[in-house]
Amino acid sequence: MYSIQGEPFLPERTLDHLAGYADSRPVRIGNGAFDQIQLDVHGEVLDWAMLRSALGGQFRLDEVSALRASADHVCQIWRNPDQGLWESRAGPQHFTHGKVMAWVALDRARKLFGADPAWHREQDAILAAILSEGVAGDPPYLAQSFGSEEVDAALLQIPLLGLPISRDLLDQTVKRVERELRDGEFVHRYRNEDGLRGGEGAFLITSFWLVDALLVLDRATEARELFERLLGHANDVGLYAEEIDPHSGAHLGNFPQAFTHLGLISSASLLHLYDIAGAKGVSGTHADRARRLVGAAEGKKAFFYALWRNCKVRLFGSTRSVLDLHQARRH
């Protein structure tokens, strides 16, 4: 993490004499997350590296070296607790999502760069730890952290990562998140203590994550209905904030928030892919889905899909359309 000036050392200070939008407090400068350990970042980098490779990208020697070093580093640190995806200030924990992303890092490294005994050994050990320590309840579901019974919305990403666990476990995890964190069409990040005072709205990206998870679990009707309702919560120029107040509908937090819009784009893409290929089409990894989406956008298949979706395809302009365009320009 770096400041706008490129500084890596960002100790936090609270400015008690200032207030933010709608008298929000506290106002802080710096960011306490600058010295946190977040295990999931290694999996994110290697997962998207595999996506780049799947779409024809090439890696320079220094990039290969960096990616391999990241996988080697995961072998050394995955047993340690961290602050997790949400930058928790309640102290380091063994977050299940972070362990899953450590597994992803080693899985993608092996697929990109070939066999490595240490990667294989540690990947198996991570999966065994997740299934023995990250599962709670009856029926069993994946918990927020090892030994807990709480859940958090980061678990909604797991159905899309190609982790070799049972469909029942994934299904129960998503249902548990819905039961504990869903508020209408919105999904809270978590409800347990995080080391910060006050409450927060529902994060909008997590609602789009639920759309994606529902599609993978073949709950397409629910996914599409949820997606359509979420579209209705954009503001007057079609943009979203980071969070939303589930009761008033007010946008909260960073605005516009890039992550929210990336979540929307992902869900729209997966809904399109589901229409073409069903639940099997949205299974696997991000790289798998990207290959299928690229294939769906090429050749005769793309033409006939557009014909079916739009009922008709106008191949040539008409006099009427030219007149309409002329009128629009005049106004």
N, C-alpha and C positions, 0 to 999 in steps of 0.2 A: 504494500500500500504506500502511495506517495501523495504528497500535497500537490497543488497546482504548480508550485515552483520546483517540484521534483524531490522534495525532502522526504526521507524515509522515517524520520523520528518525529512522531506526531502526538506528544502527550496532550491529554485533554484538559481544558479549563472551562469552567462555567462562568458565564457573564451574567451575573444576577441583575444588572441594571438594564438589561435588554429583554424584550419579549418578541416572539415570532408571530406568524400569522394567527389571527383570532386570539391574541394574547397567550399563545402557547409558550410554555416554559418546561424545562430550562433551555436556555440558548447556550450551546457549547461550541468551542473551536477545538481543532484537533480531532483525533479519533482513537478511542481506546483499543480498537481492534488492530492497530498497527503492529502490535507485538503478540498477537494471538497465534495459536497453531490451529489451522483448519485443514483437517486431513482430506477433505473431499476435493480440494483443488487439483490434486495430482490425477485423480480419476477424470475430472472434467477435461484437463488438458489432453490426456491420452485418448479419451473418448472422441473429442473433436478432431484430434490428429487422425484417428482412424476414419472419421467421416471425410476429412480432406483427402485421404488416400483413396477412399471408395469412389470419390468424384474425379479421380485422375490426377490429384496433386502429387507433387514430388517433394522429397525432403533433402535439404542440403546435409552435408556430413556433420556440421555443427548442430543442426536440428536433431538429427538422429542421436548424436551424443547426449544432448540435453534430455531428450525423451527417455532414452535408456537409463540415464542417471536418475531421472525422476522415479522410474520403476524400481531401481535399486534402492533408492531412499525409502520408498514405501515398504519394502521388505524389512527395513530397520526400524520404522517408526509406527507401523499400523497398530501395534499393541498398546500404544500410549493413548491416554485420553486427550480430547481436544475441545475447542469451543463450538465446533459444529458449523453447519451452514448458516445458522442464524446469529452467529457471533455472540453466544450466550455469555452473560457476565455473572452467572451463578456458579462459576468454577468449571474446570475441565471435567468432561464426562466421556464415557464410551458410547458416543452417539451411533446408533445403528446405521443411519444413512451414511455417516463418514466411513464406517467399516465396509459398507457396500461399495462406496466409491473407491476405496483402496483395492477391493477385489476387481473392480472395473479397470483400474490402472494396470494391474498385472495381466488381466485378460486381454486388454487391447495391446499391451506391449508384446505379448506372446504372438498375437495375430499379425502384428505389424513386422516384428523383427525375428520371429522364430523361437525355437525352444531355448529355455534357460532353466536349469534345474532349480535354482533358487526361486525364480518367479513362480514356477509350477508348484513347488512345495509350499510357499507362503500363500499362494492363491487358495489352495486346498485348505490350509489352516484358517484363513479368514472366513471362508464359507462355513467351516465346522463351528467356528466361534459364533457366527451370526445365528446359526440354527440351534446352538446350545444355550447361548446367553442373551440373544436379542429377541427371543420369542416369549410371549406372555399369554395368559388367559386360556379359557376353554369355551368355545373353540379357539385354537391358537392364532395369534396375529403377531406381526412385527411391532415391537415397542419402540418408543423414542430413543431409549438408551438401554444398555445392558443392565438387567436387574430391575427395570422400572415397569410400570403398567400404563404409563402415559403414552400418548402418541403425538406426533407432530406432522405437519403437512408435507415435510420433505419426503416422507415415506410414500407419497403419491407418485414420486418419480421412479420408484423401484420397478413397477411393472414394465417400464420402457427401456430397461437397461440390459435385458437378456440374462438376468441372474437365474441359475438353474435351481429354482425352488418351486414348490407345488403351486398349482393354480388356486387350490383351496386356501393356502396361506396368503397369497396375494389378495384374493377376494375378501377374506376376513379382515385383512389389514385395511383395505379401502373402506369397507363397511364400518370398521371401528373409527377411522378418521371422520367419516360422515357423521357418525353418531355423536362423537365427542367435539368436533370442531366445526361442523357445518351449521350455518345460520341462513336458511333459505337457499339462495343461489351462491352464497359467499362462504369462504373457508378461512378460518383463523389459522395463523401459523401454529399456535399451541395455546394452552390455557394455564400451564404451570408457571411457577416462579422463574424469572429470568435475570434477576439481579438489578432490574430497573424499576423505578417508581411509576405508578400510573398504568392505564390501560392503553389499548390501541384498537384501530379498526381492523377489518378483515383485509388481508393482502389479496389484491386482485389476481396476481400471477398464480396463487395457489388454487384459485377457482378454475383457472384454465388448466392447471395440472390435473384437477379432478376430471375435467372433460377428457383429457388424454387417457387417464387411467381407466375410465369407464369404457372407452373404445376398445382398449386392449382386452378388457374383460367381457367384451361382446355385449355391453349394455348401451348399444348405439342410440336407441330412441331417447334414453335419459340424457346421454351425452349431447345430442343435438338440441334437445329442449333447453338444457342448461346453457349451452353456447349461445343460443338465440336470446335467452334472457340476459346474459352478460353483455351482449351487443347493445342492449337497450340502456345500459348504464354508462355509455360513453357520454362525454359532455357535448355541448352544442357544436363543437368543431370536430367531433369524432375521436377525442383523445381521452386517455385514462391517467389517473394519478396512481401512486403506489398502493394506497389503501382506500377503503370506502367504509363509511359508517353504515352498518347493515340496517339500521332503523330509520335514519333520515335520508340515506342515499348520498350524503355529502362526500365529496372527494377529499382525502386526507393525505398528508405526507408529500413526498417529492412529486412534482408535476412539471411536464409530463414524464412519466417513468418508463424508460426504455424496456425494462424487464417485463412490464405488463404487456406491452405491445408485442414483444417477442413471444410471450405466452399465447397471445391471441393468434399470431401468425402460425405458430406450431399447431394449435388446435384446429385452425382452418385447414391446414395441410393434411392433418391426420383424418379429419372428417372426409376430405376429398379422397384420400387413399382408401379409407374404409368403404366408401361408395364403390370403388373400383374392385377391391380385393377382399373385403370383409375383415374379420378379426385377424385372420392369418396375415393379411397385408400390413397390419400395424404392429405385428409381433416383432420380436428380436431387438436389435440395437438401432441407434440413430443412423448408423451407416447403412444398415439393411433397408430402413425405410426410405432413406435418401435415394438409394439405387432404384427402388420401386417407383418413387415419385418421378425421377428423371425418365424412367422407362415409360411411365404413363403420359408423359408430356411430349412424346415423340411419335411420329408416324401416324398410321391409320387409326390406331387405338385412340389417340388424342382427338382426332377429328370426330370419330363416332361418339366419343364420350361427350364432347361439346354439343353435338347434335342432340343427344339424349337429354342433357341437362337443360338446354335452352329451347328445346322443341323445334327450333329452326336455326339455320345458319345462313346469314346474308353474305354471299360471296362478292357481290358488287353493290356499289352505292346506287341510290335511287335519286330521281329528281326531287322527291319529297324530302329526303334527308338533307340534300344540299340546301333547299329552301329553309328547312328548320335551322340549319347551321347559320345561314345568312341572317335569319331573324334573331337568333341568339346573340350574334355579334353586334347587331344594331342596338340591342337592349343592354 
